[in-house]
Amino acid sequence: MRHSLRAIVLCCALALTPACASIGQPPVANPVAAAKTLDQRAYALLRTYAALVEEATDIVGDPATPRAVSRALGQAERIATPAAETLTVAVGAYLRAQADFNALSGQSQPALERASLALTIAAQGLNQAIAAAQAPIGELEHHVRAGRG
């Protein structure tokens, strides 16, 4: 169950994430900081999480990895995964609210106001989910770097 949930989160992150690198351009050191919109920040953070989980899996799968490093990576992943899942849900809600708002352009004022309020609430929820996910994903990144070292 846990592995299938991780796979779903990873698939969502990979499917929803637009290409972050351009051909001939140097790689972006911090894709979250380079993102220009709220949903781009969320996608960049989800993509970072997915890459870290993949790297952590490789590190833990290496028989030479000390048991303490494997345990630390497992604990960091267990903390980061719910934050990434919450972020995935928040991105979906934001995108639905944005699509609803865009679909109502030219409609009555009350309908636009309701859609605008829903979009504002979804944007606030997404912003909170991004903020809540940054620390646990950063902690996972720290442990992955230590495990590589």
N, CA and C atoms as a LAMMPS dump frame, in Angstrom:
ITEM: TIMESTEP
0
ITEM: NUMBER OF ATOMS
447
ITEM: BOX BOUNDS ff ff ff
-5.0000000000000000e+02 5.0000000000000000e+02
-5.0000000000000000e+02 5.0000000000000000e+02
-5.0000000000000000e+02 5.0000000000000000e+02
ITEM: ATOMS id mol type element x y z
1 1 1 N 0.827 -1.202 0
2 1 2 C 0 0 0
3 1 3 C 0.869 1.263 0
4 2 1 N 1.905 1.261 0.881
5 2 2 C 2.759 2.447 0.943
6 2 3 C 3.493 2.671 -0.358
7 3 1 N 3.961 1.572 -0.953
8 3 2 C 4.722 1.697 -2.186
9 3 3 C 3.821 2.137 -3.337
10 4 1 N 2.592 1.65 -3.367
11 4 2 C 1.692 2.073 -4.443
12 4 3 C 1.319 3.54 -4.278
13 5 1 N 1.174 3.999 -3.038
14 5 2 C 0.868 5.409 -2.803
15 5 3 C 2.04 6.286 -3.23
16 6 1 N 3.269 5.822 -2.932
17 6 2 C 4.455 6.556 -3.379
18 6 3 C 4.514 6.605 -4.899
19 7 1 N 4.173 5.492 -5.519
20 7 2 C 4.199 5.434 -6.979
21 7 3 C 3.172 6.382 -7.58
22 8 1 N 1.997 6.489 -6.952
23 8 2 C 0.959 7.402 -7.429
24 8 3 C 1.437 8.844 -7.309
25 9 1 N 2.014 9.188 -6.165
26 9 2 C 2.522 10.551 -5.967
27 9 3 C 3.622 10.847 -6.984
28 10 1 N 4.513 9.88 -7.196
29 10 2 C 5.587 10.069 -8.156
30 10 3 C 5.034 10.244 -9.565
31 11 1 N 4.05 9.416 -9.936
32 11 2 C 3.442 9.539 -11.266
33 11 3 C 2.769 10.894 -11.443
34 12 1 N 2.048 11.343 -10.416
35 12 2 C 1.398 12.655 -10.5
36 12 3 C 2.437 13.759 -10.667
37 13 1 N 3.494 13.663 -9.885
38 13 2 C 4.533 14.694 -9.976
39 13 3 C 5.165 14.709 -11.352
40 14 1 N 5.442 13.529 -11.881
41 14 2 C 6.079 13.463 -13.194
42 14 3 C 5.13 13.852 -14.313
43 15 1 N 3.863 13.484 -14.174
44 15 2 C 2.893 13.785 -15.229
45 15 3 C 2.51 15.261 -15.246
46 16 1 N 2.457 15.865 -14.068
47 16 2 C 1.998 17.246 -13.989
48 16 3 C 3.118 18.268 -14.107
49 17 1 N 4.324 17.822 -13.97
50 17 2 C 5.445 18.747 -13.978
51 17 3 C 5.852 19.092 -15.402
52 18 1 N 5.819 20.363 -15.761
53 18 2 C 6.32 20.737 -17.085
54 18 3 C 7.841 20.606 -17.101
55 19 1 N 8.376 20.523 -18.267
56 19 2 C 9.834 20.395 -18.379
57 19 3 C 10.5 21.583 -17.718
58 20 1 N 11.433 21.294 -16.842
59 20 2 C 12.089 22.367 -16.084
60 20 3 C 13.378 22.833 -16.74
61 21 1 N 13.929 22.031 -17.595
62 21 2 C 15.212 22.4 -18.192
63 21 3 C 15.038 22.673 -19.675
64 22 1 N 15.737 23.657 -20.165
65 22 2 C 15.743 23.969 -21.584
66 22 3 C 17.019 23.431 -22.201
67 23 1 N 16.926 23.039 -23.452
68 23 2 C 18.104 22.542 -24.15
69 23 3 C 19.081 23.694 -24.312
70 24 1 N 20.321 23.445 -23.96
71 24 2 C 21.355 24.462 -24.126
72 24 3 C 21.426 25.438 -22.963
73 25 1 N 20.547 25.308 -21.985
74 25 2 C 20.555 26.19 -20.82
75 25 3 C 21.198 25.46 -19.649
76 26 1 N 21.898 26.172 -18.782
77 26 2 C 22.461 25.511 -17.609
78 26 3 C 21.325 25.058 -16.685
79 27 1 N 21.505 23.962 -15.959
80 27 2 C 20.453 23.493 -15.067
81 27 3 C 20.182 24.511 -13.955
82 28 1 N 18.956 24.538 -13.505
83 28 2 C 18.549 25.449 -12.445
84 28 3 C 18.929 24.817 -11.109
85 29 1 N 19.662 25.55 -10.286
86 29 2 C 20.122 25.026 -9.005
87 29 3 C 18.954 24.8 -8.045
88 30 1 N 18.005 25.711 -8.032
89 30 2 C 16.858 25.603 -7.146
90 30 3 C 15.595 25.856 -7.964
91 31 1 N 14.949 24.798 -8.47
92 31 2 C 13.784 24.991 -9.322
93 31 3 C 12.611 25.644 -8.598
94 32 1 N 12.5 25.45 -7.29
95 32 2 C 11.407 26.076 -6.541
96 32 3 C 11.577 27.584 -6.541
97 33 1 N 12.8 28.049 -6.336
98 33 2 C 13.062 29.486 -6.335
99 33 3 C 12.926 30.068 -7.735
100 34 1 N 13.208 29.276 -8.766
101 34 2 C 13.13 29.756 -10.14
102 34 3 C 11.691 29.811 -10.666
103 35 1 N 10.772 29.121 -10.004
104 35 2 C 9.384 29.085 -10.463
105 35 3 C 8.763 30.472 -10.376
106 36 1 N 7.922 30.77 -11.369
107 36 2 C 7.31 32.103 -11.436
108 36 3 C 5.869 32.123 -10.922
109 37 1 N 5.19 31.002 -10.963
110 37 2 C 3.794 30.964 -10.513
111 37 3 C 3.653 29.986 -9.354
112 38 1 N 2.529 30.076 -8.685
113 38 2 C 2.26 29.226 -7.531
114 38 3 C 2.246 27.751 -7.918
115 39 1 N 1.588 27.426 -9.014
116 39 2 C 1.542 26.018 -9.414
117 39 3 C 2.916 25.533 -9.881
118 40 1 N 3.727 26.397 -10.485
119 40 2 C 5.088 26.009 -10.86
120 40 3 C 5.926 25.705 -9.621
121 41 1 N 5.745 26.499 -8.561
122 41 2 C 6.463 26.236 -7.306
123 41 3 C 6.073 24.877 -6.749
124 42 1 N 4.782 24.584 -6.796
125 42 2 C 4.31 23.298 -6.279
126 42 3 C 4.869 22.148 -7.105
127 43 1 N 4.815 22.274 -8.441
128 43 2 C 5.339 21.222 -9.308
129 43 3 C 6.83 21.026 -9.081
130 44 1 N 7.567 22.12 -8.94
131 44 2 C 9.011 22.016 -8.716
132 44 3 C 9.303 21.299 -7.401
133 45 1 N 8.531 21.597 -6.382
134 45 2 C 8.722 20.943 -5.089
135 45 3 C 8.359 19.459 -5.172
136 46 1 N 7.28 19.143 -5.89
137 46 2 C 6.901 17.737 -6.062
138 46 3 C 7.948 16.984 -6.881
139 47 1 N 8.475 17.63 -7.875
140 47 2 C 9.515 17.004 -8.697
141 47 3 C 10.775 16.765 -7.859
142 48 1 N 11.112 17.717 -7.02
143 48 2 C 12.256 17.553 -6.12
144 48 3 C 12.029 16.368 -5.192
145 49 1 N 10.829 16.291 -4.624
146 49 2 C 10.479 15.173 -3.744
147 49 3 C 10.63 13.843 -4.488
148 50 1 N 10.102 13.764 -5.696
149 50 2 C 10.16 12.521 -6.47
150 50 3 C 11.609 12.118 -6.736
151 51 1 N 12.445 13.074 -7.103
152 51 2 C 13.851 12.778 -7.365
153 51 3 C 14.555 12.321 -6.094
154 52 1 N 14.217 12.941 -4.962
155 52 2 C 14.835 12.561 -3.694
156 52 3 C 14.422 11.158 -3.269
157 53 1 N 13.156 10.815 -3.467
158 53 2 C 12.694 9.464 -3.12
159 53 3 C 13.421 8.431 -3.972
160 54 1 N 13.58 8.739 -5.24
161 54 2 C 14.306 7.818 -6.126
162 54 3 C 15.757 7.657 -5.664
163 55 1 N 16.397 8.762 -5.349
164 55 2 C 17.788 8.711 -4.885
165 55 3 C 17.887 7.981 -3.549
166 56 1 N 16.956 8.239 -2.64
167 56 2 C 16.96 7.56 -1.337
168 56 3 C 16.784 6.059 -1.514
169 57 1 N 15.935 5.66 -2.454
170 57 2 C 15.734 4.239 -2.729
171 57 3 C 17.023 3.593 -3.203
172 58 1 N 17.749 4.284 -4.058
173 58 2 C 19.035 3.768 -4.534
174 58 3 C 20.035 3.644 -3.39
175 59 1 N 20.077 4.638 -2.519
176 59 2 C 21.025 4.627 -1.407
177 59 3 C 20.694 3.484 -0.448
178 60 1 N 19.422 3.338 -0.103
179 60 2 C 19.009 2.293 0.83
180 60 3 C 19.223 0.903 0.219
181 61 1 N 19.069 0.799 -1.096
182 61 2 C 19.264 -0.481 -1.774
183 61 3 C 20.712 -0.917 -1.876
184 62 1 N 21.633 -0.022 -1.633
185 62 2 C 23.052 -0.347 -1.692
186 62 3 C 23.449 -1.098 -0.416
187 63 1 N 23.967 -2.313 -0.542
188 63 2 C 24.328 -3.081 0.651
189 63 3 C 25.416 -2.415 1.501
190 64 1 N 26.194 -1.522 0.92
191 64 2 C 27.263 -0.857 1.673
192 64 3 C 26.74 0.299 2.53
193 65 1 N 25.479 0.654 2.363
194 65 2 C 24.915 1.771 3.129
195 65 3 C 24.759 1.369 4.593
196 66 1 N 25.296 2.174 5.51
197 66 2 C 25.131 1.86 6.935
198 66 3 C 23.655 1.841 7.34
199 67 1 N 23.356 0.98 8.275
200 67 2 C 21.978 0.822 8.742
201 67 3 C 21.41 2.132 9.299
202 68 1 N 22.229 2.909 9.986
203 68 2 C 21.756 4.18 10.552
204 68 3 C 21.336 5.149 9.45
205 69 1 N 22.066 5.159 8.348
206 69 2 C 21.728 6.034 7.216
207 69 3 C 20.411 5.583 6.606
208 70 1 N 20.248 4.275 6.453
209 70 2 C 18.988 3.743 5.901
210 70 3 C 17.807 4.1 6.792
211 71 1 N 17.989 3.972 8.094
212 71 2 C 16.9 4.314 9.029
213 71 3 C 16.565 5.799 8.96
214 72 1 N 17.585 6.644 8.897
215 72 2 C 17.363 8.095 8.821
216 72 3 C 16.637 8.465 7.535
217 73 1 N 17.029 7.845 6.425
218 73 2 C 16.355 8.106 5.151
219 73 3 C 14.903 7.638 5.198
220 74 1 N 14.678 6.466 5.771
221 74 2 C 13.311 5.953 5.895
222 74 3 C 12.439 6.867 6.731
223 75 1 N 12.976 7.355 7.836
224 75 2 C 12.213 8.259 8.7
225 75 3 C 11.921 9.575 7.988
226 76 1 N 12.912 10.113 7.302
227 76 2 C 12.711 11.381 6.584
228 76 3 C 11.679 11.203 5.471
229 77 1 N 11.71 10.062 4.803
230 77 2 C 10.735 9.792 3.736
231 77 3 C 9.329 9.645 4.319
232 78 1 N 9.213 8.982 5.471
233 78 2 C 7.893 8.823 6.103
234 78 3 C 7.289 10.172 6.513
235 79 1 N 8.123 11.122 6.826
236 79 2 C 7.639 12.455 7.194
237 79 3 C 7.333 13.286 5.953
238 80 1 N 8.154 13.158 4.907
239 80 2 C 7.978 13.974 3.703
240 80 3 C 6.806 13.507 2.841
241 81 1 N 6.52 12.217 2.838
242 81 2 C 5.482 11.69 1.956
243 81 3 C 4.099 12.286 2.216
244 82 1 N 3.626 12.354 3.457
245 82 2 C 2.303 12.974 3.662
246 82 3 C 2.262 14.436 3.221
247 83 1 N 3.362 15.148 3.396
248 83 2 C 3.407 16.551 2.955
249 83 3 C 3.314 16.633 1.44
250 84 1 N 3.999 15.72 0.733
251 84 2 C 3.932 15.701 -0.729
252 84 3 C 2.541 15.294 -1.205
253 85 1 N 1.914 14.368 -0.511
254 85 2 C 0.556 13.958 -0.874
255 85 3 C -0.432 15.107 -0.681
256 86 1 N -0.303 15.825 0.426
257 86 2 C -1.154 16.98 0.679
258 86 3 C -0.932 18.041 -0.385
259 87 1 N 0.31 18.242 -0.761
260 87 2 C 0.64 19.208 -1.81
261 87 3 C 0.013 18.802 -3.144
262 88 1 N 0.028 17.526 -3.459
263 88 2 C -0.593 17.04 -4.697
264 88 3 C -2.087 17.331 -4.707
265 89 1 N -2.74 17.112 -3.592
266 89 2 C -4.176 17.398 -3.486
267 89 3 C -4.431 18.896 -3.633
268 90 1 N -3.597 19.705 -2.991
269 90 2 C -3.77 21.162 -3.056
270 90 3 C -3.558 21.689 -4.477
271 91 1 N -2.61 21.115 -5.212
272 91 2 C -2.387 21.525 -6.601
273 91 3 C -3.627 21.21 -7.427
274 92 1 N -4.178 20.031 -7.232
275 92 2 C -5.387 19.649 -7.965
276 92 3 C -6.546 20.585 -7.679
277 93 1 N -6.738 20.937 -6.415
278 93 2 C -7.821 21.851 -6.049
279 93 3 C -7.602 23.232 -6.664
280 94 1 N -6.37 23.69 -6.651
281 94 2 C -6.041 24.993 -7.229
282 94 3 C -6.302 25.008 -8.735
283 95 1 N -5.861 23.957 -9.414
284 95 2 C -6.044 23.897 -10.867
285 95 3 C -7.525 23.806 -11.241
286 96 1 N -8.31 23.07 -10.454
287 96 2 C -9.759 23.008 -10.709
288 96 3 C -10.405 24.368 -10.49
289 97 1 N -10.027 25.048 -9.419
290 97 2 C -10.591 26.374 -9.147
291 97 3 C -10.181 27.367 -10.231
292 98 1 N -8.963 27.262 -10.697
293 98 2 C -8.492 28.155 -11.761
294 98 3 C -9.252 27.882 -13.063
295 99 1 N -9.462 26.623 -13.386
296 99 2 C -10.207 26.261 -14.598
297 99 3 C -11.659 26.731 -14.498
298 100 1 N -12.258 26.574 -13.323
299 100 2 C -13.637 27.048 -13.124
300 100 3 C -13.723 28.555 -13.3
301 101 1 N -12.764 29.271 -12.741
302 101 2 C -12.752 30.723 -12.868
303 101 3 C -12.591 31.13 -14.333
304 102 1 N -11.662 30.497 -15.029
305 102 2 C -11.433 30.821 -16.439
306 102 3 C -12.657 30.507 -17.293
307 103 1 N -13.37 29.447 -16.954
308 103 2 C -14.555 29.055 -17.72
309 103 3 C -15.707 30.039 -17.532
310 104 1 N -15.698 30.777 -16.451
311 104 2 C -16.796 31.699 -16.148
312 104 3 C -16.557 33.109 -16.664
313 105 1 N -15.486 33.346 -17.375
314 105 2 C -15.261 34.698 -17.877
315 105 3 C -16.425 35.095 -18.78
316 106 1 N -16.943 36.26 -18.563
317 106 2 C -18.092 36.755 -19.316
318 106 3 C -19.427 36.371 -18.7
319 107 1 N -19.412 35.671 -17.584
320 107 2 C -20.653 35.277 -16.916
321 107 3 C -21.104 36.377 -15.95
322 108 1 N -22.147 36.09 -15.21
323 108 2 C -22.707 37.075 -14.28
324 108 3 C -21.71 37.405 -13.17
325 109 1 N -21.872 38.589 -12.61
326 109 2 C -20.986 39.063 -11.55
327 109 3 C -21.005 38.145 -10.324
328 110 1 N -22.175 37.693 -9.85
329 110 2 C -22.168 36.8 -8.682
330 110 3 C -21.407 35.49 -8.946
331 111 1 N -21.541 34.937 -10.149
332 111 2 C -20.837 33.701 -10.469
333 111 3 C -19.327 33.931 -10.496
334 112 1 N -18.907 35.06 -11.06
335 112 2 C -17.482 35.394 -11.086
336 112 3 C -16.936 35.624 -9.68
337 113 1 N -17.723 36.271 -8.835
338 113 2 C -17.282 36.521 -7.46
339 113 3 C -17.115 35.214 -6.694
340 114 1 N -18.046 34.269 -6.883
341 114 2 C -17.932 32.967 -6.214
342 114 3 C -16.703 32.22 -6.717
343 115 1 N -16.499 32.223 -8.024
344 115 2 C -15.339 31.537 -8.593
345 115 3 C -14.036 32.209 -8.155
346 116 1 N -14.05 33.521 -8.068
347 116 2 C -12.87 34.257 -7.619
348 116 3 C -12.55 33.926 -6.159
349 117 1 N -13.582 33.856 -5.329
350 117 2 C -13.384 33.501 -3.923
351 117 3 C -12.853 32.078 -3.807
352 118 1 N -13.417 31.157 -4.59
353 118 2 C -12.947 29.769 -4.558
354 118 3 C -11.487 29.683 -5.008
355 119 1 N -11.126 30.45 -6.025
356 119 2 C -9.744 30.46 -6.503
357 119 3 C -8.809 31.048 -5.442
358 120 1 N -9.243 32.092 -4.784
359 120 2 C -8.429 32.701 -3.727
360 120 3 C -8.199 31.715 -2.586
361 121 1 N -9.247 31.016 -2.191
362 121 2 C -9.129 30.031 -1.111
363 121 3 C -8.207 28.89 -1.534
364 122 1 N -8.358 28.42 -2.769
365 122 2 C -7.498 27.342 -3.267
366 122 3 C -6.046 27.797 -3.344
367 123 1 N -5.815 29.038 -3.757
368 123 2 C -4.45 29.568 -3.836
369 123 3 C -3.829 29.661 -2.441
370 124 1 N -4.612 30.1 -1.473
371 124 2 C -4.105 30.157 -0.098
372 124 3 C -3.786 28.766 0.428
373 125 1 N -4.66 27.803 0.113
374 125 2 C -4.416 26.423 0.529
375 125 3 C -3.16 25.853 -0.119
376 126 1 N -2.962 26.163 -1.392
377 126 2 C -1.772 25.687 -2.088
378 126 3 C -0.519 26.333 -1.513
379 127 1 N -0.593 27.617 -1.25
380 127 2 C 0.551 28.318 -0.659
381 127 3 C 0.904 27.719 0.702
382 128 1 N -0.099 27.403 1.515
383 128 2 C 0.139 26.783 2.816
384 128 3 C 0.725 25.38 2.66
385 129 1 N 0.229 24.628 1.678
386 129 2 C 0.749 23.276 1.445
387 129 3 C 2.202 23.324 0.989
388 130 1 N 2.54 24.308 0.156
389 130 2 C 3.932 24.474 -0.283
390 130 3 C 4.808 24.775 0.927
391 131 1 N 4.372 25.709 1.74
392 131 2 C 5.15 26.094 2.919
393 131 3 C 5.313 24.911 3.879
394 132 1 N 4.246 24.121 4.049
395 132 2 C 4.305 22.979 4.956
396 132 3 C 5.184 21.856 4.414
397 133 1 N 5.289 21.739 3.106
398 133 2 C 6.07 20.651 2.505
399 133 3 C 7.554 20.973 2.403
400 134 1 N 7.907 22.234 2.43
401 134 2 C 9.309 22.602 2.218
402 134 3 C 10.237 22.046 3.294
403 135 1 N 9.853 22.123 4.543
404 135 2 C 10.745 21.642 5.616
405 135 3 C 10.95 20.126 5.558
406 136 1 N 9.888 19.311 5.475
407 136 2 C 10.141 17.869 5.44
408 136 3 C 10.87 17.411 4.175
409 137 1 N 10.598 18.049 3.042
410 137 2 C 11.311 17.684 1.821
411 137 3 C 12.761 18.152 1.917
412 138 1 N 12.985 19.291 2.527
413 138 2 C 14.352 19.757 2.771
414 138 3 C 15.112 18.817 3.693
415 139 1 N 14.435 18.282 4.683
416 139 2 C 15.062 17.314 5.594
417 139 3 C 15.413 16.024 4.845
418 140 1 N 14.518 15.577 3.977
419 140 2 C 14.807 14.409 3.153
420 140 3 C 16.021 14.676 2.27
421 141 1 N 16.096 15.861 1.695
422 141 2 C 17.242 16.238 0.863
423 141 3 C 18.53 16.196 1.668
424 142 1 N 18.476 16.692 2.889
425 142 2 C 19.651 16.684 3.771
426 142 3 C 20.127 15.255 3.989
427 143 1 N 19.211 14.34 4.268
428 143 2 C 19.593 12.947 4.537
429 143 3 C 20.088 12.254 3.264
430 144 1 N 19.505 12.601 2.123
431 144 2 C 19.983 12.013 0.859
432 144 3 C 21.419 12.471 0.607
433 145 1 N 21.686 13.749 0.798
434 145 2 C 23.056 14.255 0.587
435 145 3 C 24.037 13.583 1.55
436 146 1 N 23.609 13.409 2.801
437 146 2 C 24.47 12.74 3.776
438 146 3 C 24.679 11.28 3.402
439 147 1 N 23.672 10.645 2.862
440 147 2 C 23.782 9.247 2.458
441 147 3 C 24.686 9.056 1.257
442 148 1 N 24.745 10.061 0.384
443 148 2 C 25.636 9.994 -0.781
444 148 3 C 27.086 10.182 -0.377
445 149 1 N 27.265 10.993 0.68
446 149 2 C 28.594 11.434 1.066
447 149 3 C 29.492 10.397 1.543
